[in-house]
Amino acid sequence: MVYRLLFGFLLPLVLQPSLVLCNPAELKVGFYQYTCPYAEVIVRDEMARIISHVPSLAGPLLRMHFHDCFVNGCDGSVLLDSIPGLPSEKESEPNLSLRGFGTIDLVKAKLEQACPGVVSCADILALVARDVVLLTHGPYWNVPTGRRDGLRSVKDDALNNLPPPFFDAIRNLNQFFIPKGLDAKDQVVLLGGHTLGTSHCSSFSDRLYNFSGTQMTDPALNKQYAERLKSKCRPGDTTTLVEMDPGSFRTFDASYYRHVARGRALFTSDETLMLDPFTRDYVQRQASVAMAGSYPAEFFADFVASMVKMGNMQVLTGAQGEVRRRCTAVNQMGM
C-alpha cells in the first residue's frame, strides 16, 4: 500500500495508472498547471479548514457533485440561482435538502482572488468531492479537470434525472444509470457514497409507516433498526436528520455495505441492491471486509474509478459554456 502525506497526516493513495489521463481531448489531470498552478492546493487548504470546523458538510458536498453530474452532465448547473420565470435545479424537490453552497462560494472566491476567471465551478465541485472523501479517511485520486460551466439550469431537469431514495436500484438501472454511461457496478459502488452524511426522515418514512401503501413497515427492514428509526422519525417529520451509515457517518469506509447486508439500509434504493445476484455479491463482499475491520482496497479502487467515470459525463470543454466568475450566476448577470 502506498501512502501520501496530505493535510498533515498519512492517508492511502489509490490511483490507477489508467486514470492519470481521462479522455485527453476533453479532461486531463493538471489542466491548470500553467494557468493557475496552485488551484488544487487552494481548494484542499480551504476544504481542510472548513471540514475541520464543520465535518458534517462532507456528505452533502459529495452529494452535490452527484446531483450536478446526473443532470445534463458535470457543468456546475446545480449551483445556479433561479432567475425570474425560470426556476433552477436548486428549486427541484430532490435538491431542496442540498447543503454546502456557501462552501463552494468560499472556494470560488479564493480561486478568483488568485486566478480570476480561470477555474470553473464544475471543476471546483469535482475537486471538493475528492477532497471531502480524502478528509474523511477515504481514498485520494487525481481528478481530471478542464470542465466548463453550463449556461442554463432548469428545475424539471433535476426532477427527471436524479434517482430518488425510493427507487428500485435493479429495475431502474436502465432509467437513471445506463443512459449516462454508468453500469450496474458503478451503481452499487457510487451508492457506497452513502457512507457519508445524513438524511431527512421524509426520505424514507414511507418504509416505516406506509410501505407500498400498506400502512405497514417494510418487511425487508431489520425489525430492531426499524423501531430505532421510528423512535427518531414520527409520521410527517420533515426536519429530523438520521445518519445514513450509523456510527460511521463522518468516515468514508465500507461499513455502509455491512448495514445493507444486515437489512439496515436506510433507503429503498440501497435495500434493493440485495435483490440482484451481482450487486448482492458486491455488497456482501464489502460487508465482510468492513466486519473484519480490514482496509477496503477493492471498494476504494472501485469508487475512484466510478467517480472519475461519473465526473466525465457530458462535460463541456474547450469553447463550450464559460468559466463563471460567480458560481450562482452566468457571467453576463454575475460579473
Sequence and secondary structure as in RCSB ss.txt:
>XXXX:A:sequence
MVYRLLFGFLLPLVLQPSLVLCNPAELKVGFYQYTCPYAEVIVRDEMARIISHVPSLAGPLLRMHFHDCFVNGCD
GSVLLDSIPGLPSEKESEPNLSLRGFGTIDLVKAKLEQACPGVVSCADILALVARDVVLLTHGPYWNVPTGRRDG
LRSVKDDALNNLPPPFFDAIRNLNQFFIPKGLDAKDQVVLLGGHTLGTSHCSSFSDRLYNFSGTQMTDPALNKQY
AERLKSKCRPGDTTTLVEMDPGSFRTFDASYYRHVARGRALFTSDETLMLDPFTRDYVQRQASVAMAGSYPAEFF
ADFVASMVKMGNMQVLTGAQGEVRRRCTAVNQMGM
>XXXX:A:secstr
  EEEETTEEEEB   GGGSSSTTTT BTTTTTTTSTTHHHHHHHHHHHHHHH GGGHHHHHHHHHHHHTTTSSS
SGGG   BTTB  GGGSGGGTT   HHHHHHHHHHHHHHSTTTS HHHHHHHHHHHHHHHTT  B    B  BB 
S   HHHHHHHS  TTS TTTTHHHHTGGGT  HHHHHHHGGGGGS EEEGGGTHHHHH GGGSSS  TTS HHH
HHHHHHH  TT  S EEESSTT TTS SSHHHHHHHTT  SSHHHHGGGGSHHHHHHHHHHHHHHHHT   HHHH
HHHHHHHHHHHTTT B TTSSB  SBTTB HHHH 
